[in-house]
Amino acid sequence: MARYKGINQISGVDRIVVALMIVVPTSLVLWLVWLPAIGSVCFPSPLEWHRLDR
């Protein structure tokens, strides 16, 4: 029966794949969700919408 020998027994390629599976989705969420959300609150648009009604 195979026994689990710990994280140190994972090959180098598998470590890279696991790291990419964590880093890529996390960076996409930060870039496409959190950065625009925080940016829209901290840096409001210089365009004032009530001036467009005239």
C-alpha positions in Angstrom: 0.0 0.0 0.0 1.3 3.5 -0.9 2.0 5.8 2.0 1.8 9.6 1.9 5.4 10.9 2.5 4.6 14.6 2.8 4.8 17.7 0.7 8.6 17.2 0.1 8.0 14.2 -2.1 6.1 16.3 -4.8 8.1 16.7 -8.0 9.3 20.1 -9.2 6.9 20.2 -12.1 3.9 19.4 -9.8 5.0 22.2 -7.4 5.0 24.7 -10.3 1.6 23.5 -11.5 0.1 23.8 -8.0 1.7 27.3 -7.6 0.2 28.4 -10.9 -3.2 27.0 -9.9 -3.1 29.3 -6.8 -1.4 32.4 -8.2 -3.2 32.8 -11.6 -6.8 32.8 -10.2 -5.9 34.9 -7.2 -4.1 37.5 -9.4 -7.1 37.6 -11.8 -9.6 38.2 -9.0 -7.4 40.9 -7.5 -6.8 42.5 -10.9 -10.4 42.2 -12.3 -12.5 42.6 -9.1 -10.7 44.2 -6.2 -8.5 46.7 -8.1 -11.4 48.3 -10.0 -13.6 48.3 -6.9 -11.1 50.0 -4.7 -10.1 52.3 -7.5 -13.7 53.4 -8.1 -14.0 54.3 -4.4 -10.6 55.9 -3.9 -10.3 57.7 -7.2 -13.7 58.9 -8.3 -14.2 59.9 -11.9 -13.2 63.5 -12.7 -16.3 63.7 -14.9 -19.3 65.2 -13.1 -22.4 63.6 -14.4 -24.8 66.4 -13.4 -23.1 68.6 -16.0 -24.1 66.2 -18.8 -27.8 66.9 -18.2 -27.6 70.4 -19.7 
